[in-house]
C-alpha cells in the first residue's frame, strides 16, 4: 500500500492564498513591491504532510518548525527539521519536504517574493537552508506570523496586503538580524553567541579591558575569538568595545551636565583631545557638536 501523503487540509490549519489579480495590483505600491507574501499559513501537527515540486516554486518559501520533526530535500541537499529551526527554500529550486512519520511537525510557513527577497536568501552559505532560531525570539516570531496571516481572516484588500508585507519584512529581519542563534553568512553549527561577552564589555566601559580579557571570557584563543567576533558583528572586538564606550559617552552627554573632559574620564579616556578624535571618527562630529545637535 502506498504511503499516505497530504499537501494540506489538516485539522485546525490556517491557509491564505492571495488572489493573483489583487496581488498584481498591490505590488505596484512602493511598500509592497520589493517584498511581499503570496501564500501564508499555519499547520498544526501535520500528519502525512508531503510536498514535492520537481521544478521548484515561483516564490521563496520559509517554514518555521515549532513542534515535532520533518525533513527536506532541496536540489539534492537533504536534512531533518526539528523545533526552533526555520527552512528557507529559494525560488525555482527543485525540492520536497514533509512531516516525520512519528511526532510530525507543526509549522508556520510563507511563500514570498519581490526584489528584496534575494537579499535574504543570499544570507545563508551556499548549500545551506536551515536557520537556527533562538528561543528568546520564538514568541515574537510566532506573533509576527499570526499578524501576517491573521490580517487576511476577514478578506483580502490592498491595505491588508500592505500590512502583511511590512509584517513579513519585520519577520525576516528578526530571523536574520535579531536572532542570537544565527549570524548571516556563518555556516550552520559554527555560530557562537557573544551576547555575554558584549555584556562583559558593557560592564567595563572604563577602558580597562584588554583583548586577552575578552577572549578569555569568551573561552577562545585571541586569534579564534577575534575571527569569530568580526564575522558575527562586522567589527574587531577592540573596535566594538571602543564603539560601546563612545555610545556610553553619548548617553552621558544626553543626560548629564558634564564637560568634555569629565565625559572622557568617565569612560576611561584621560586625554580629552584623544577622546574627541575617537568620538569624531565614530560619530562623524566632535563631542561639542553632538552636544549642541537637536535630537529626538
Residue, then its C-alpha position, 0 to 999 in steps of 0.5 A: x500500500x502506498x504511503x499516505x501523503x497530504x499537501x494540506x487540509x489538516x485539522x485546525x490549519x490556517x491557509x491564505x492564498x492571495x488572489x493573483x489579480x489583487x496581488x498584481x495590483x498591490x505590488x505596484x505600491x512602493x511598500x509592497x513591491x520589493x517584498x511581499x507574501x503570496x501564500x501564508x499559513x499555519x499547520x498544526x501537527x501535520x500528519x502525512x504532510x508531503x510536498x514535492x515540486x520537481x521544478x521548484x516554486x515561483x516564490x521563496x518559501x520559509x517554514x518555521x518548525x515549532x513542534x515535532x520533526x520533518x525533513x527536506x530535500x532541496x536540489x539534492x541537499x537533504x536534512x531533518x527539521x526539528x523545533x526552533x529551526x526555520x527552512x528557507x527554500x529559494x525560488x525555482x529550486x527543485x525540492x520536497x519536504x514533509x512531516x516525520x512519520x512519528x511526532x510530525x511537525x507543526x509549522x508556520x510557513x510563507x511563500x514570498x517574493x519581490x526584489x528584496x527577497x534575494x537579499x535574504x536568501x543570499x544570507x545563508x552559505x551556499x548549500x545551506x537552508x536551515x536557520x537556527x532560531x533562538x528561543x528568546x525570539x520564538x514568541x515574537x516570531x510566532x506573533x509576527x506570523x499570526x499578524x501576517x496571516x491573521x490580517x487576511x481572516x476577514x478578506x483580502x484588500x490592498x491595505x491588508x496586503x500592505x500590512x502583511x508585507x511590512x509584517x513579513x519584512x519585520x519577520x525576516x529581519x528578526x530571523x536574520x538580524x535579531x536572532x542570537x542563534x544565527x549570524x548571516x553568512x556563518x555556516x550552520x553549527x559554527x555560530x557562537x553567541x557573544x551576547x555575554x561577552x558584549x555584556x562583559x564589555x558593557x560592564x567595563x566601559x572604563x577602558x580597562x579591558x584588554x583583548x586577552x580579557x575578552x577572549x578569555x571570557x569568551x573561552x577562545x584563543x585571541x586569534x579564534x575569538x577575534x575571527x569569530x567576533x568580526x564575522x558575527x558583528x562586522x567589527x574587531x572586538x577592540x573596535x566594538x568595545x571602543x564603539x560601546x564606550x563612545x555610545x556610553x559617552x553619548x548617553x552621558x552627554x544626553x543626560x548629564x551636565x558634564x564637560x568634555x573632559x569629565x565625559x572622557x574620564x568617565x569612560x576611561x579616556x584621560x586625554x580629552x583631545x584623544x577622546x574627541x578624535x575617537x568620538x569624531x571618527x565614530x560619530x562623524x562630529x566632535x563631542x561639542x557638536x553632538x552636544x549642541x545637535x537637536x535630537x529626538 
